[in-house]
Amino acid sequence: MSAVLWAAMIAWLGAGVLPYLIVQAVVGFSLLEIVNYMEHYGMLRQRVGAPGRRRYERVDPSHSWNSNNIATNVLLYHLQRHSDHHANPTRRYQALRDFERSPVLPTGYAGMILLALIPPVWRRVMDPRVIAHFDGDPTRANIQPGRRDRLLARYGTVATAPQRHVTDSRGDATAGGMCPGCGYVYDERRGDVREGFPAGTPWSAIPDSWCCPDCGVRDKVDFVAQS
């Protein structure tokens, strides 16, 4: 689509418009990457589970930065409630929520974009907030390898919580399980031919790495018993 638009603009306005198209493209992808950077700065999902069943913990509202700035909300249609978007990707933008456990940016997106353009200032503002979000334990944060030793020396380390195990909350119940994100239901009696599971395929025979075919977000171990 972009190539068609560019071709149409050049055909209409001539080759002289090409530098302007290039500039707007650079500005566009730069803004996209800056926003992506600041929404996830320092965030890291932990590896959980018993030996042999290790995986990254499920995405929840604590894994990305939020902002409740009014101007950002009006201009960007709840984009700043990024945590809920990640944890519940099928939720419409009008209904995205804020959560107490979500880390919060100190100002709106316009101000944070300007900060991100000046890395030393950005780190001075954001690094303490990242450490505070992880209860003072920098080893739980996503740290640039070249800065890791320096940050650990500055902030130290604290005792971490015991490793959590991911468990299958459904076991082998024949009633089927439901994706907590989108509501998809797996029924052992029907199976799911689209996924290669014929009727009668027991829940225990489905790989732990299998994810919901409708939303593509929740894994097998995230499914809950049907009420």
Order of alpha helices (4+ residues) and beta strands (2+ residues): alpha-alpha-beta-beta-alpha-alpha-alpha-alpha-alpha-beta-beta-beta
